[in-house]
Amino acid sequence: MKARLPISAGTIIKARLPKARIGAFYKIEPSQRLAEVIAIDEDEVFLLPFEHISGMYCGQWLSYQGEEFKIRVGDELLGRTG
């Protein structure tokens, strides 16, 4: 599902995505930034980008990326803490 980005208020993005679910991820195109749906108000959703939003503009496309956040890990991370 794709939708246009109509408004951005500070670091929150508001868009019309009728079938969106909280926790779903969308890619903001063409910037390739990722955002997560954090709230829903009828057919409007509020997304929180994972990166800064400078340079973004109204009219950019949002494309659905799924509802799971995956991070690749390997043996080199075993026993390490942040």
Phi and psi restraints in degrees (value plus and minus 20) as a CYANA .aco file:
   2 LYS   PHI    -143.4  -103.4
   2 LYS   PSI     130.9   170.9
   3 ALA   PHI    -169.5  -129.5
   3 ALA   PSI     136.3   176.3
   4 ARG   PHI    -105.6   -65.6
   4 ARG   PSI     129.7   169.7
   5 LEU   PHI    -106.6   -66.6
   5 LEU   PSI      85.6   125.6
   6 PRO   PHI    -105.5   -65.5
   6 PRO   PSI     -52.0   -12.0
   7 ILE   PHI    -173.8  -133.8
   7 ILE   PSI     129.9   169.9
   8 SER   PHI    -154.2  -114.2
   8 SER   PSI     108.4   148.4
   9 ALA   PHI    -142.0  -102.0
   9 ALA   PSI      81.3   121.3
  10 GLY   PHI      47.3    87.3
  10 GLY   PSI    -144.1  -104.1
  11 THR   PHI    -120.2   -80.2
  11 THR   PSI     -14.1    25.9
  12 ILE   PHI    -123.1   -83.1
  12 ILE   PSI     118.2   158.2
  13 ILE   PHI    -128.3   -88.3
  13 ILE   PSI     114.8   154.8
  14 LYS   PHI    -134.4   -94.4
  14 LYS   PSI     112.0   152.0
  15 ALA   PHI    -167.4  -127.4
  15 ALA   PSI     141.5   181.5
  16 ARG   PHI    -116.7   -76.7
  16 ARG   PSI      88.1   128.1
  17 LEU   PHI    -154.8  -114.8
  17 LEU   PSI      68.2   108.2
  18 PRO   PHI     -74.2   -34.2
  18 PRO   PSI     -52.7   -12.7
  19 LYS   PHI    -130.4   -90.4
  19 LYS   PSI      -2.5    37.5
  20 ALA   PHI     -89.0   -49.0
  20 ALA   PSI     134.3   174.3
  21 ARG   PHI    -146.7  -106.7
  21 ARG   PSI     129.5   169.5
  22 ILE   PHI     -81.8   -41.8
  22 ILE   PSI     114.3   154.3
  23 GLY   PHI      75.4   115.4
  23 GLY   PSI     -29.9    10.1
  24 ALA   PHI     -92.7   -52.7
  24 ALA   PSI     130.8   170.8
  25 PHE   PHI    -130.5   -90.5
  25 PHE   PSI     119.9   159.9
  26 TYR   PHI    -150.2  -110.2
  26 TYR   PSI     122.7   162.7
  27 LYS   PHI    -116.5   -76.5
  27 LYS   PSI     114.5   154.5
  28 ILE   PHI    -112.7   -72.7
  28 ILE   PSI      96.6   136.6
  29 GLU   PHI    -125.1   -85.1
  29 GLU   PSI     124.8   164.8
  30 PRO   PHI    -110.8   -70.8
  30 PRO   PSI     -14.3    25.7
  31 SER   PHI     -90.2   -50.2
  31 SER   PSI     -38.5     1.5
  32 GLN   PHI      46.8    86.8
  32 GLN   PSI      -2.3    37.7
  33 ARG   PHI     -98.8   -58.8
  33 ARG   PSI     128.7   168.7
  34 LEU   PHI    -124.3   -84.3
  34 LEU   PSI     120.9   160.9
  35 ALA   PHI    -157.4  -117.4
  35 ALA   PSI     131.3   171.3
  36 GLU   PHI    -134.0   -94.0
  36 GLU   PSI     119.5   159.5
  37 VAL   PHI     -91.3   -51.3
  37 VAL   PSI     101.4   141.4
  38 ILE   PHI    -133.8   -93.8
  38 ILE   PSI     -34.6     5.4
  39 ALA   PHI    -177.6  -137.6
  39 ALA   PSI     134.0   174.0
  40 ILE   PHI    -154.2  -114.2
  40 ILE   PSI     115.1   155.1
  41 ASP   PHI    -152.1  -112.1
  41 ASP   PSI      75.5   115.5
  42 GLU   PHI      38.1    78.1
  42 GLU   PSI    -134.3   -94.3
  43 ASP   PHI    -119.0   -79.0
  43 ASP   PSI     -11.5    28.5
  44 GLU   PHI    -125.3   -85.3
  44 GLU   PSI     121.0   161.0
  45 VAL   PHI    -142.9  -102.9
  45 VAL   PSI     136.6   176.6
  46 PHE   PHI    -137.7   -97.7
  46 PHE   PSI     106.5   146.5
  47 LEU   PHI    -136.6   -96.6
  47 LEU   PSI     125.5   165.5
  48 LEU   PHI    -133.4   -93.4
  48 LEU   PSI      93.5   133.5
  49 PRO   PHI     -90.5   -50.5
  49 PRO   PSI     130.5   170.5
  50 PHE   PHI    -105.0   -65.0
  50 PHE   PSI     -30.7     9.3
  51 GLU   PHI    -149.2  -109.2
  51 GLU   PSI     152.6   192.6
  52 HIS   PHI     -80.4   -40.4
  52 HIS   PSI     135.1   175.1
  53 ILE   PHI    -128.5   -88.5
  53 ILE   PSI      -8.8    31.2
  54 SER   PHI     -81.6   -41.6
  54 SER   PSI     119.1   159.1
  55 GLY   PHI      69.4   109.4
  55 GLY   PSI     -29.2    10.8
  56 MET   PHI     -99.6   -59.6
  56 MET   PSI     137.3   177.3
  57 TYR   PHI    -167.8  -127.8
  57 TYR   PSI     137.7   177.7
  58 CYS   PHI     -84.3   -44.3
  58 CYS   PSI     120.6   160.6
  59 GLY   PHI      83.3   123.3
  59 GLY   PSI     -28.5    11.5
  60 GLN   PHI     -88.3   -48.3
  60 GLN   PSI     137.0   177.0
  61 TRP   PHI    -111.1   -71.1
  61 TRP   PSI     126.0   166.0
  62 LEU   PHI    -132.2   -92.2
  62 LEU   PSI     109.2   149.2
  63 SER   PHI    -143.2  -103.2
  63 SER   PSI     114.7   154.7
  64 TYR   PHI     -82.9   -42.9
  64 TYR   PSI     114.4   154.4
  65 GLN   PHI    -138.5   -98.5
  65 GLN   PSI     -26.3    13.7
  66 GLY   PHI     100.4   140.4
  66 GLY   PSI    -195.5  -155.5
  67 GLU   PHI    -143.9  -103.9
  67 GLU   PSI      -2.7    37.3
  68 GLU   PHI    -148.5  -108.5
  68 GLU   PSI     118.1   158.1
  69 PHE   PHI    -120.7   -80.7
  69 PHE   PSI      99.1   139.1
  70 LYS   PHI    -132.8   -92.8
  70 LYS   PSI     115.3   155.3
  71 ILE   PHI    -145.0  -105.0
  71 ILE   PSI     105.8   145.8
  72 ARG   PHI     -97.6   -57.6
  72 ARG   PSI     111.3   151.3
  73 VAL   PHI    -151.2  -111.2
  73 VAL   PSI     139.0   179.0
  74 GLY   PHI    -159.4  -119.4
  74 GLY   PSI    -199.1  -159.1
  75 ASP   PHI     -79.5   -39.5
  75 ASP   PSI     -47.3    -7.3
  76 GLU   PHI     -84.5   -44.5
  76 GLU   PSI     -34.4     5.6
  77 LEU   PHI    -113.3   -73.3
  77 LEU   PSI     -30.1     9.9
  78 LEU   PHI     -80.9   -40.9
  78 LEU   PSI     111.8   151.8
  79 GLY   PHI      60.1   100.1
  79 GLY   PSI     -18.6    21.4
  80 ARG   PHI    -118.7   -78.7
  80 ARG   PSI     126.3   166.3
  81 THR   PHI    -148.3  -108.3
  81 THR   PSI     137.4   177.4
